[in-house]
Amino acid sequence: PCLVVCVPMLASAIAPAPVGAPRRERIIALHDLVEHSDETLLTRVAAGDRDAFARIFDAYARRVKSYLIRLGAPGPVAEDLAQDAMVSIWRRAGSFDPTKAKASTWIFVIARNAWIDRLRRERVEFAYRDTLVEEEESADESPDDAAVRTQTEEQISAALSI
């Protein structure tokens, strides 16, 4: 109940809307503020701020994992990919450009690309395995067959000498 009442009040206090403006415009203004906050956090992450990264991680790690599961990644794979995406965010925060995309868009693109890269690696691995499966046939007798043959010959010789 408080969330419904408090969100428009908070939005109007932070980003006042014109008198008579619809409630939705006030909520959008709050959303823009949150996104701007994420952009600021990414700027701080680029400077090596671990606290800012912890806030980004808390805000996005679960959402990124859920997104990867919706893309088709099994749960454990999605968990690994989400972790990889978060590491990429830490390493590549300096390349984030707020004029090109929102922070959330940039983060989810990193996660999607991690999933695509995983699929490509698996395809290459499977294709490579298919080329290695070829077994070489040998004209030589196998050691097991040679042992059986020798035992059989000895048994036949022993039977004939009685």
N, C-alpha and C positions, 0 to 999 in steps of 0.2 A: 504493500500500500504506500509506503513512504517513497519508494523508488518512483512511482508514477507521479506523485506530487512534487517530490524534491528535484527530479531531473529538470522539468521545465523551469522551476524556480532558480536552480543553479545556472542553467543555461542563460536565463534572462539576466541574472546578476553578473555573469562573466561577459556575455556578448548581448547587450540589450537589443531587443528587437523593437521596431517601431510600434507605437501604440496601435493596438488592434491587429497586430501581426498574428498569423495562425501559430498555434502551438508547435506544429511540425517545423516551422522555420527556426524556432528557438532550439529545438532538439538538434537540428542539423548544425546550428552554430556550435553547440557543445561537441558534436562529432568532429567538426573541423578543428576544434581546439585539441581534442584527444589526438588526432592525426598529427597536428603540429607538434604536440608533445613527443610523439614517437619519432618524428623527424629530428627534433632536438636531441632526443636520446641517442639516435644513431650518430649524430654529429659528435656527441660526447664519447660514444663507443669508439669512433674513429680516432679519437685522441687518447684511447687506452683506458677509459673510465670503466672499471669493473662493475661499479654499482649501477651504472646506466645499462650495461649489458645484462646484469641480473634482472633488471626491470623489463627489458625487452624479452629476455628468456621467459620470465614468469608470464608475460602477456601473450606470447606467441607459441611457445613450445607445444602445448596441448592442441592448439588450433592447427598448427602445421601438421602434427601427427594425424589429426582427424581428416584434414584435407588430403593427405597422402593415402589414407585408407579409402576415401571416396574415389581417388584416382585408380584404385585397384591394388595397392600395396598390401600384402598381408601384415597383420599387427606387428610382429617382431621386426619385419623389414621396415615398416613405417616408423617404428621407434628409432631404428638405426639411422634412417634417412633424415628424420627430424633432428637428431643429434648432429649429423653431418651438416645439415642446413644451418643450424645454430652456430657451429664452428665457422662455417663460411661467412656468416653474418659478422662474427667477431673479426675475422681476417679481412673481409672486404668492405667493411663499413665506410672506409675512406672513399670508395667508388660510388657511394650512394649520392644521387643528384635529386634533390627535392623538386627541381623544375621539370623533371621527366616523369616522376611517379610518386605516389604516396609511399610512405614507409611500409605499410601493410602489403601493397602491391609488390614492392621490391622483395620483401621477405618471402611471399608466396611464390614468386617467380623463381627464386633461388631453390625453394623446396621442389617445385615442379621440375626444374632442370636436373636436380639430383635424382629424381625418379626416372626421368628420361635417360640419363646417363647410366643408371643401374640397368634399365631394360636393354640398352645397347650393349653393355658389357656382357650380360647374360646371353644375348643373341650371338655375339662373337664367340663366347665360351662354348656354347652348344654347337656352333658351326665347326669350331676347332676340334671338339670331341668327335664329331662325325667323321672327320678326316683321319683321326688317329685310330679308329676302331678296326681298320683293316688288319686282318691277321695274315701272317705269312705262312704259307703251306710249305712243309719241308718233305723232301723225298726220303729222308732218313727215318729209321724206325725210332719211335719214342723209347725212352729208357724203361718205362713201365711195360710196354709191349715186349721189349727185348728180354726183360726179366721173366715174364710169363712164358715166353717162347723157350727160354733156356730151361726153366723148371719142367715144362711139358716134355721137352726132348729127353731130359734126365729120367723122368718117370717112365717114358716109353722104352728107353734103353734098359732100365732096371727091370721092367716087366718082360722084355724079350729075353733077357739073360737068365731068367729062372727056368 
